[in-house]
Amino acid sequence: MKVGYARVSTVGQSLESQIEQLIEYGCEIIYMEKESGKKTDRQDLDNARKALRKGDKLVFTKIDRLARSVRDLHNIAIELEAEGEGNKKRPFQIEQ
């Protein structure tokens, strides 16, 4: 299953174009939020991660929608790896 994640930083921004791209790509579930990438506690990103099962793909339109920096991306990848090992969910893929 393809699990989509869309994020904009402010309430005034639109998620519409990201959602359209994720639907076109075939995402069956899309988690979306209006939160700053500075926040490390993003509820819908956490929900998307929890929804992943073995063989699933986490899909996002641009890398800056998932992570704010290389360090943030690295931390997310390590956390996903640890969650997968603990829940027997690996391997799943991350796609941009």
N, C-alpha and C positions, 0 to 999 in steps of 0.2 A: 504494500500500500504506500502511496505517496502522501506524506503529511506536510502540508505547507505552513510556512510562517511568514507573516507580513507585519512590518512595524514602521510607524512614522513617529517622529520625535515630539510633535506637538498636536494638540487638539485641532488646530486650524488646518493641518495637512490632511490630504486624502489618501486612503488606502486603496482606492479603486483600481489604479493601474497595476499595482502589485497583485491584487486579487485576480484581476483578469488574466495576468500572466500565469499565475499558479493554476487557475482553472484550465487554461489552454494546455498547460503541461500535464494535466491529468491528476492533479491533487484531489483526493477524495475527502480530505478533512483540511480545513484551513484555520489556523489560529492567528488572530490578529490583535494588535494592541497599539495604543497611542501612548508610548512611554519613551523617555529619553534613553539613548543607548548607554548613557553614563550609569544608569541604574543597573546594578548587578542582580537585583531581585525583580525579574520580569515574569509575572504570573502566567501569561499566555505562552511564553517561551518554555517555562517549566511544564505547562500542560502539554505542549507539543512534544517535549522530550519524554514525558510519561506515557504518551500515546504510542510511542515507537515500540514495535515488536520485531522479532527476528525477521530479516529480509526487507523491512520497511526502509523508506528513504525520507530524510528530512530535507525539504526543498525550500529555498528562498530565492528571491530575485536578484539580489546584490549582496555581496559579502558584508557591506556596512549595515545591512538590515539585521544581520545576525550578531555581529561583533563590532565593537568600536575601535579595537586595536588588535595587533597581532597577539599581544599577550592575552587579551580577552578571548580571542578565537582559540588560542592554545588551551586556556582554562576550560572553555566550553567543550573542546574535543576531549580533554582528559576526563572531565566529569561524565560525558557521554560514554566514554570507554568504561569507566568504573561502574556506571549504572547498568550498562549492558552485561558486564561480567557478573554483577550481583543478581541480575534478574534473568540471565540466560537469554538476553535479547540480541546479542551480537550474532552475526554481523548485520548491521544496517548501514546505509550509505547516506552521506550528506551531499546534496547536489545544489549547484547554483545555476 
